[in-house]
Amino acid sequence: VMRKPRAAVGSGHRKQAASQEGREKHTLGSSQAKPSAPDGTIPECPEVSAGLARQPEEVVLQASISPYHLFRDTAEVTAFRGNLLSWYDREKRDLPWRRQAEDEVDLDKRAYAVWVSEVMLQQTQVATVINYYTRWMQKWPTLQDLASASLEEVNQLWAGLGYYSRGRRLQEGARKVVEELGGHMPRTAETLQQLLPGVGRYTAGAIASIAFGQATGVVDGNVVRVLCRVRAIGADPSSTVVSQQLWSLAQQLVDPARPGDFNQAAMELGATVCTPQRPHCSQCPVQNLCRARQRVEQEQLSASQSLLGSPDIEKCAPNTGQCQLCPPPTQPWDQTLGVANFPRKASRRPPREVCSATCVLEQPRALGGARILLVQRPKSGLLAGLWEFPSVTLEPSEKHQYKALMQELQSWAGPLPAAGLQHLGEVVHIFSHIKLTYQVYSLALEGQTPVTTTPPGARWLTREEFHTAAVSTAMKK
């Protein structure tokens, strides 16, 4: 499933899919792709119409795509499917959502089980998801159970998993299925994407293929990596032309008899063998069909060959200009990377830097035990609806903003002794697109004052209650 170091609010498995769906790795994508560039054309690249004619009709591309980046015939496609599925049957990981989908005969329950896993696996590592998924399915084993839950309960269980809008959309979708669709999940990738909030092309294809057996291909971050290497696609995978080509290849390759297993196998291959760095090519079931591996062998042979001429290995050789699927001239082959020359690394903008002052306001001798004040974030935006210590946003130049922070605290808790405010240090938390530095303060209220009445949106909690409440990882830090 889509993996990089865990970001402050989640990271992981199906990153490519996540960015496309508004969704790090594990299962699948959508219905048939119909490639075309923004203007409906793809720039010239050598192609032989006879080579394209051998492709299934639904994946025929404009004749400007080089056969080098395609599968030349049905024998190659059949070999790819067979080798990948045989490997998957031997090597697949035993994961709770797979057991659930395999053992469940009720199609709606099966689709729900797949849906929950796919949403959790967006941007999040498999190892992290397992416990969350198990707890979720124990608490809400059916769509009807989830539809009747509160958003507060969902946020509470989701706390620490990151990208909290995922849980909210899951519950919204469950309510729609129960209240508007008679409790039955849509049965195709097209209708799943059309009818369910937060379900994009990838998630729809994953559910449709795994739960309902629809022969639809999917593309997540792992599949992007596998396909780019297998067909030596080095152009930017997020570009329109390359993205359409990858979806078309996925649709061409998916096994019509075992679409769900095939899609999971492709993702499993990317997650465990065809990894971003140091892939295990010797363990790959489709290494003989991999153009990236062929290129590595070619480069090694060229480097060691003193004779004139070059090895007779198939290449992409456009007639004019640069092939739209090959790496740009500005990215020459890096001998040290090997197959990891593919896919092209996306250029990432550094996260936006934000500063905040926050205070742990505590009543250490409150009746019934020490309590700390939490307030609820707005219903939209970052960490929507979660609980946090009272905070104020600072300008980067404002390291310590006592006055604004005291005003914020008093708006929730009434008059407070400003002299007791102590700066403890800072906590840095990296969200997907934000680097947030918290200047952390503490303020203890003396005396055995009872917990005062607080306005809506505020709570006094014990430390035990804090750790089970819907609070973010940043607050727990």
N, C-alpha and C positions, 0 to 999 in steps of 0.2 A: 503494500500500500504506500500517495505522494509524499523524501525525508530530509529535513535539514534540522539544525539545532532548534530545539523547541522555542518558539517565540513566546513573548510574554503572555499573550492571550491565545496560545495554541499554535501548532504548526505541524506540518506533516504530510500526509498520505496522498491526496489527490490534488496537488496544487494547481496543475493545469486546469483540471475540471473546475476547481473552486473559483479560479479567476473568471472562467467562462460563465459560471452559473451564479455568480454573485456570492463557489465551493472549493489531502495528501493521499492517498492511494488506496486502493483495494479492489473495487469491483468495476463498474462500467458506464456507457454513454448514450446512444440514441439511434434514431433511425437512419435510413439511408442518406448519405451525404451526396449533394449535387454540386461538385466543385465549380467555381468560377471566380475570377478575380473581381475586384470592385467594379471594373468596367465590363465584366463579362468575358474577358479574354485572359489568356496566359501567354506571356512573351515567348518568342520563338526558342525552341530547343529541339535538337535533332529528333526526330521520331519517325518511326516506320509504321505506316498505317497497318501493315500486316501484323506487326507485333501487337498493336492495340486491339486488333480485331479478335485476338484470342481471349481478351478479357471479357468477363461476364458483362452483359449489356448494361446492368445497373451501375457499374463502376467505370465505364468508359469515360475517359477524360478528353479534353481537347487534345488534338493531335500534336500539340506543342510540348507535351510532357514526354521526356525521354524514357524509353523502355527500361533504361538502366535503373531507374528509381521505382519500377513497377515489378510485379511478379510476371515472369514471361509466359507462363502457361498454367493450366489447371494442375499439372503434375507437381509444380512447385508449391502451389497452394495446398494441395492434398498432403504433401510431405510436411509442410509447415504445421498444418492442423494436427496430423497424426503424431509427429514428434513432440509437439508441445503438450498435447493431451496425455500422452503416455507418461511424460515426465511429471505432469501435474498429478496424475493418479498415484504415482510413487512418492512424490516429494511434498505434496501440499501440506500446509500447516493446519493443525487441528484448532479451529477458531470457533467460538461459541455461536456466531451468527451463521456460520456454515452448517453447523450441526442443526441449528434451529430450522434453517431453510430446507435441509435434507429430510428432517424428520416430520415436518408439518404437512399434513394433507390438505388442510383448509387453505385455499388460495389467498384469501384476504389476510389471514394471519401470517402466511409465508411472506407475502408482499410487504406487510408491515414490518416483519423482522428484518427483511433486507433493507427496507427504507431507513429504519433507525440506524443500522450499521453504516450504511452509505453516508448518511448525514454526519454521524460522529466521526467517520474516517476522513472527512474533508478537513484538510489542514492539520490532522492530528495523527500521531504515531499509533500503530496497531497495539503496541504494548500498553500505551496509555488508555486506549479505548476499551480494552477487554473488561476491566472492572466497572467502568461506567456503563457499558452495554449490559453487563450482567445485572447490575442494580436496577437499571431502567426497566428491563424486561420482567424482573421480579415485581417491581412496583406497578408497572402498567403493561400487563401481558397482551392486551388487545387494544385495537384502535378506540374502542368504546371507553376503556379505562383512561386512556390518555386524553380523550376529548373531554372527559369530566374533571380532569385535573385543573389546578389553578396555575397561572403563570409563575406565581411565587414558588410553588412546589417544583415546577420545571427548572427554574433558575437555581433553586437550592440544590437539586440533584446534579445540575450541569456545572456548578461552581468549580472552577479550576480547569475545565475542559477548553475554555476559550471560545472566541467567536460566538457569543451568546445568542445572536440572532438566529443561529441554526436551530436551537431548541425551541425558540418561540415559533418559528415557521413550521417546525414539525407538529407542534400542538395545533396551530392554525389549520394545517392540512388535515390532521385527524378530525378536527371538528367539522371541516367541510365534508369529509367522506361520510361521517356519521349523520350530519344534519341535512346535507343536500344530495348525497349520492347513495342513500339507502344502506350505508355501511359497507359498500363494496368498492374496492380499489379499482381505478381504471385499469384496463387489461393490456394496453399497448403503450409503447414509448411515446407515441404522438399524443395520446389522450392524457397520459400521466403528466407530461410537460405542460399541456394546455390547461389542465384543470386543477393542479395542486400547487399551492404557493411555495416558492422556494425550490421547486423541482426543476432543474435545468436539463439540458440535453444529456449530460453524462448520467445523472442520477436516474433519469427516466429510462435510459437504456439498461442501466444496471438492474433496476427492478424488473423491467419487462423481460430481460433475458434470463435472469436467475430465477425469478418467481413464476413467470408465465411461459418460459421457453420460446420467446420471440427471437427470431434470428436477426438481431440487431447488434451492430458493433458499438464499442465504446472507446473513448479516448480520455485517459487521465494522465497525470504526469509520468507514471510508470510506462504506460503504453506509448506515449510520445517518445520516451527514451528508447524503448525496444524497437519501434518502427523506424526511428531516425537512424539507428545503428544498422538494423537489418537491411535497409535500403539506402544507406549512406546519404541521408538528407541532412545537409549542414546549414541550410538557410534558417532564418529565424522562425521557430515553430509557432510563434504567436501571430505571425503574419497571415493574412487571409488566404493566400495561395497555398502556403504550407499546411495550415490548419485544415483546409478543405481536402488536401491530398491525404493527410493522415486519417481523417474520418472515412474517406473513400477506401483507403487500404484496410482499415479496421472492418468496414462493412464487407469488403471482398473476402477477407480472411475468416471471419467468424464461422464456426462450424454449425451448419443448420441443424444437425442432430443433437448437439450439446452446446448451445450458444452460451448458457450461463457458465458452464465449466470452462469453456474456451476463454471467455472474457476474464474470468477470475484467474485462469492460468497465465494469461498475458500480463496481468497486473502482478501476479505472484512472481513471474520471471523477472520483471523490473524491480520488484522489491527485494528479492533475495539473491539473484544471480547477476542480472544486467544492471547493477547498481551505478549510481552517479560516479563515484570514484572507485578505482580498483575492482572492476567487474570480474567475475569468475568465469571467464570465457571457456575454460576447459570443461566446466560443468554444464554448459549451455546446450539444451537439446536441439537448437536450431543454428548452431555455429556454422554448419556447412552451407547455410543459406544466407549468411551474414556478410553483406558487402563491406561493412566497417572492418571486419576481421580480414577479409580479402585484401583490403587496402593496407592494413598493417603488414601482412605478409609481403605485399608488393613493395612497400617502402623498405622493409628489412632486406629484401632481396636486392633492391636497387642499391642500397647503401653498401652491400657487401660484394656487389658485382663489379668486377674491373673490366669486363668485356663491353664493347660498344653495344648500344641498343638497350632496350628495356624489356622487362618480363612481359610475356604475352598474357596480360590479365585485363579483363573487361573494364572499361572506364566509361564515364559520361563525357562525351566530347561534343559540346554544342557547336553548331555551324557558325553562329554569330552571337557575340555577346556572352554574358554570363548566364548559366543555367539558373533558373529560379529556385531550384531545390538544392543546389550545391552551395558550399560555404562561399562567402564573398571573398574577393581577392585580398582584402585587408586581413583575413584570417588564414594565414598559411598553415599547412600541416605541422603539428607539434609532435615530434617523434616521441617525447616523453609521455604523452597522453594516451597513445594507442587508440583503441576504439572510443575512448572518452573524448576524442575530438568531436564526436557527435553525441547529442545534439548541440547546437550552438548555445552558448550561455546567454541568458537574457541579461541585458544591462539593467541594473536595479538602481533606482534613486535611493540615496541614503534616507533613513527615516526622519520625519520632521521632529525637531526637538521641542519639547514642552516642559515647563516647570510648574510645580504646584506646591503649595504649603498645606500641610494636613496635620491634624492634631488628634491624639488619642486622649479624649476627655474622660476621666475616670472618677467614679465615686467609690474609693477603696473600702469605705466602711458603711456602705449603704445597707439598710435593713435587708436581710435575705442574702447578703453576699455582695462582693465587689461587682460593679457594673461599668460598662463602657458605652459611650454614645455612638450610634450609627445612624446615618441618614440615607435616604434612598435617592439614587440617581434618576435623572429624567427618563421618561418612557421611550425616548428615541435617542439615537446616537451611540457613542462608545459605551459599552458596558450598561446598556439600557436596563433600568429597573433593578440593578444590583445595589447592595448596601455597602457603604463606605464610611470612613471617618470624615467628619466635616472638613472640607477642603476649599481652597481658593486658587485660581490660576494666577501665575505670576509672569511678568515679563522676564525674559532671560537675564536681564541686568538686576532684577530684584531678588537677591538671594534670601533675604529674610523680611517678610512682610507681616510684622506683628499686628499692625492696626487692622488691616483687612481681615486677617485670620480671626482676631478677637471679635470683630463685628459679626463674622459668620458664626462663630461659636455661640455668641449671645443671642443671635436670631433663633437658635434652636433651644438653648438651655437657660436663657435669662441672664441676669447680671452675674459676672464672673470676676474673680480676682486676677487681674492682668499680671500681677507680680509673680504669680506661680508658673507662668508659661516658660517652659524650658525647651531649648533646641537640642534634639538627641542626635541628629546626623541626617544622612540622606539615603534614600532607596531608589535605585534606578531599575525601571521595568521597561522591557522592549515589547511593544505590541507589533502587529504586522507592519504598520506604517508610521508608528510614533515611538520615539524614545522619550519616556516620561520620567523626569527626575522629581521625586517627592522630597521636599524639605520637611522632616518629621519633628513634630513638637509633642510634648505631653503637658497635661495640666490635671492635677489631682485636686478634687474638692474635699476639704477637710470636714470633719464632723460626721455624725451618724444621721445626716439628713436623709429623709426618705427620697426615693427616686421621684423627682418632680413630674408633674404632668407635662407631657411633651406634645408639640403640634403634630398634625398628620405628616407622615413621611420621616418620622424620627423614632428611634427605639433605644432603650437602655437594655443591654444584654450582658449576661455573665460571659466569662471567657469560654466556657464550654458551649454556650449557645452561639457565640460568635463563630466558632469553628464548624458548626453545622448549618450556619445561615447561608443565604445566597450572597456570598462575598467573593470578590475576585482574588486571584492569586497574588496580585499586587498588594492588597490589603493584608493578606496572610503573611507576606514578607515583612 
